[in-house]
Amino acid sequence: MKVEFIEPFVRAARDVFQMMMDLDVRRGELRACEQLIPSKDASVAIAVTGDLLGSILFSFPKQMTLDMVAIMAGMPVDELDGFVISALGEVANIISGNALAYLHSANYSCNICPPQIVLGQDTHLEMVTRKVLIVPFKTRIGEFDIMITLKEARQQVEAAL
Amino acid sequence: MMWKEKYEIGVETVDNQHKELFHRVFDFLAAVQRKGDWSEKIPKVKETLAFMQEYVIVHFRDEEDYQLQINFPEYEEHKEVHAKFRGMINQYAVRFAEEGFTQALVQEFSGKLMTWLIVHVADMDQRIGAFVREQGGQAQ
């Protein structure tokens, strides 16, 4: 997987957290993993189709998720209910949408599927690459990860020929 | 939802409508998230849905009129986003009619409504104010 696929998601995460929550996001060191498994309590999986195929998994600690939604709502939020889950899915959706716009500028035309919420850390998700790249982020309300497994669709077509 | 000064774009009509939307959505979220009997919250949900269906038409029309007036280059893009949002509200109205005002469906709707409003005001519409400032004028 090309590391250049990572930067659009980093940039989009930074912009969206600032725009929606006035939160600064600092990127940590990139690492690779053999499996696509949620690293934290509440996660959002978004499938990518088009010139790139694969998935993006956003993984957040429970308290950070509650704090994010509390900041946006301007009121205390104390459980991972349908409202919190819906808002979290939308934040991941908006980050992914913006990242895809940046990828479009680099001549990759892609679409995203509706966000799927994954609670807990027991779910194994399908990978399209041998390794998943994990980008950790730090904010003043907690740390989260964006896990990325993406490959070019034309590679798959060429392999099939 | 807290209104922030940074959201103001300098166009009084649009800023006032945005403030009203924030105020209404905050009230709606507070009602939906308050502990207590779900059936008691349904009138507020119905009221908010009816308000959104009517008010966004007025708001989007005013915003689009202003964009045309200043030759805003992203007019078509904004119009498309407005149409998508109206579509989302109408889809939920259909689902509420078919499935009922269940807590799960209302919570899903409220998460989408809140995030949409923030993005609409804090990102998309900021470009209107930025455009006017770039042109050397004052938004009005």
Interface residues (C-beta under 8 A of the other chain):
Chain A: M19 M20 V69 M72 A73 G74 M75 V77 D81 G82 F83 V84 I85 S86 A87 L88 G89 E90 V91 I94
Chain B: M1 M2 F26 L29 A30 V32 Q33 Q103 A104 Q107 E108 F109 S110 G111 K112 M114 T115 W116 I118 V119 A122 D123
